[in-house]
């Protein structure tokens, strides 16, 4: 008779059930939240590797004493957008809470396509226009005062590209072109390398 009137078993049963339901809900939420975190982490790791590869390629061309263009093929998909300035390259993928943004600083200053030029001939035209028709290529030497004009132009492009970075199409190859300008310096003929980046 005493056992039939004992209601404590029901309260223990309900408390245990409520605890199991709460624990199950926590496990379910964790299971739904954790995989996207790993996906974002993997995407960030891949973008870091891609950016390092691109930065190393551009720095290698920029640090070379050999003039000429070299081509870089992107390994990242079209869902990744790149932004390039004179001193950094950044990548972005995804939207909203799943957006991943990574950046890589450059050791060498590069000059991506901009409002003054979008290839080698455009750079040469911009220099010739400002320097009395002199280009600095081969025997067509610039004079010392021309170099101040060229440096001013390059500084203007650094400011522009910091505000409006170049956005390449990752489905096309990137051209990294080392242009060597020659000018009459205090100790004879001197040179100044300019690394430009463009497509098409």
Number of C-alpha atoms within 10 A of each C-alpha: 5 5 6 6 7 9 9 8 9 10 10 11 11 11 12 12 12 12 12 12 12 12 12 12 12 12 12 11 11 11 11 11 11 10 11 12 12 11 12 17 13 12 19 19 13 15 24 18 15 17 24 17 15 20 19 15 16 28 18 13 21 23 15 13 12 12 16 15 16 15 16 14 12 17 15 17 10 12 10 15 17 22 18 23 27 25 17 19 21 19 21 18 19 14 8 6 7 12 12 17 17 17 17 19 15 18 14 19 19 25 24 27 24 19 9 14 18 17 19 20 10 13 18 18 16 17 23 17 12 14 18 10 14 19 23 24 15 10 11 13 18 26 16 13 12 21 20 11 14 18 11 12 15 16 13 12 22 21 13 16 21 15 10 15 21 21 17 18 14 17 12 13 16 21 21 26 24 24 22 18 22 21 25 17 14 8 6 7 13 14 15 11 16 18 25 26 26 21 15 8
